[in-house]
């Protein structure tokens, strides 16, 4: 495994065994996250973005969720650990989760415990992973509140989540995630329900903290504006599969997959008066997926082969991959 790669996901299959059948939430997904890199995951709701993140964290909903195949290799300073081989309740994964790999969850009000002060919740994470006294943990918690730009941290540390605004609760979530200085931060919709001013502050804060702690970031969002501002590379997901992967510039200025092009056409542009063009139809039920390419029923460029045979991954350039039959004249790759 390349020492510059922090996390390498290979052929990941995360399925849910439901009463109605097997739901393939993440199906044969491959990607990597390099050190000090920011990777964005985009796609409609239900396409597998959050389930990919929860698979890496080994936090799948139990007992239905399970990894049926593939590997998630975490490169812990040369010592490669396959997260899929560890019991989700075992000491080994708990030493990685929250310490080396941390996550900011989508909704801070439901992620924070309402009966504990925010300081107690930050301190819990610190004391769980670091052998420090309660006094030292409190000092570290106050320091983290300063890092995330919360005013009067000595006072705020003893307040409860309901006493804080949405933006401040999101900063608390970031403080908890960064309290042990992780190597990888997974941010699942970190700016949901925030106004544009607070959103800009949170994104600027994440960039500053990334530089300070030298960490990699996986950012999951529906907001392509956030993707364009924050990321180095973008992974586009649809029905549990990666359909396109490229640098952020390539995704915005040279998108190849019709789905990616559709997502970009639906972005409002300041000063542009023409109507947005939505993607027709909706994401198919994962229990009743169509034959061939799953996007074919909604695709304006679909060919006959698209409806009968799933496309492989085609390499457009050395760092640009697209899962679409429109590019069957270029090299096919296993990545």
ABEGO torsion letter per residue (X at the ends): XBAABABBBBGBBBBBBBAAEBBBABBGBBBBBBBGBBBBBBEBBGAGAAAAAAAAAGABBOAABBBABEBBBBBBGGBBBBAAABBAABAAAAAABGAABBBBBABAAAABBAABBAAAAAAAAAAAABBBBAAAAAAAAAAAAAAAGBBGAAAAAABBAAABBAAAAAAAAAAAAAAAGBABBBBBGAABGBBAAAAAAAAAAAAAAAAAAGBBBBBBBABAAAAAAABABBBBBBGGBBABBBBAAAAAABBABAAAAAAAAABBBBGBABBBBBBBEBBBBAABBBBEBAAAAABAABBAAAAABBBBBBBABAABBBBBAAAAABBBBAX
